[in-house]
Amino acid sequence: MKRSIAAACVLALLIAVALLTARSTSAGPEKIEFPSSWQSYVLYTIVDRYDVKQYRELYASSQEAVDAMKRGQPLPDRTVLVLTQYKAQTDAQGNPLKDANGRFLKGERIGFTVMEKRQGWGTEYPDDLRNGDWEYSAFGADGRFNANANYKGCFQCHKPHDKQDFVISLAGLMGGGGTTGSGVPDVRISGFSFGPPKATAAPGQAVMWINNDDSPHQVTLTGGSKARGPVLTKGQSYSHTFPTAGTYDYVCGLHPNMKGQIEVK
């Protein structure tokens, strides 16, 4: 009887170890547990998303992670970043209400997106998708895992930002990579949109974009060249010269739903 009990205990232990090992080596959002203590994390930035009428708070699990961001260094192992999403309060016409500082008023919480970094994570992904040691997961407002989130989209969106340890919000703390020189912009980035959405230029003419949003943006051509400008923080600009006639479509590399077009003629 004692041998049977001992054998059962050993078998249970082996199964538990196997499950833990499988969890630590297999890819997927299920690796990340909901960070129930997220409210004790460091709030490092707030973003108003005009395009989806959301108020967003971004938290880091440690001050060391925030300090690494500011220095432009890779974030420490086991860092957890939490994006908390809220509906913006709106008026009767559906326009977001703002406080005295022009910031959206925070409404109902609608969900969480979480990034977690662990040494050795990501090895299962192909090189064209892997984001270093990062994994992504999403949770509802109640903290329940969201199996229907577009996780591949997370990897694709963050992939071009390997020099920022794949953390898009890092640009705001580092100061971005654009210029702050004078000049009249051809396109203004404001309210998560390009204005005008369609602009014209002559061959060989430089087109200038300036970011008027609190959120960083990045001009990215979608044609054959796929030229990508620096990440622009508020007040920074970027210029690109189009040598030949044609129609050039572009998006924001950080927010692909933002689209614009330059017609060169």
Number of C-alpha atoms within 10 A of each C-alpha: 6 7 8 9 10 11 12 12 12 12 12 12 12 12 12 12 12 12 11 11 11 12 14 13 14 15 15 17 19 16 17 18 15 19 17 8 8 17 12 11 17 18 19 16 16 18 19 24 19 17 12 10 18 23 24 20 18 20 22 23 21 17 14 14 21 23 13 16 23 15 13 17 15 15 20 16 14 16 17 24 25 24 21 20 23 21 20 26 18 16 9 6 6 10 12 20 16 14 9 7 6 9 16 24 18 21 15 13 17 14 19 25 19 22 20 22 21 16 12 13 21 21 16 12 15 9 11 10 17 20 27 19 17 23 24 23 24 26 21 15 15 10 14 13 19 16 12 8 15 12 16 11 11 17 19 14 18 19 20 18 18 14 11 18 20 21 19 19 18 23 22 21 17 15 16 18 17 21 15 14 10 8 9 10 15 16 21 19 26 17 16 23 21 22 15 14 15 15 16 15 17 16 15 13 15 15 18 16 23 27 27 19 22 19 21 27 30 26 28 22 21 17 11 7 9 11 12 17 19 19 25 29 26 20 16 23 27 22 17 15 13 19 12 12 13 14 15 18 16 22 21 24 24 20 16 13 12 18 20 21 18 20 16 18 11
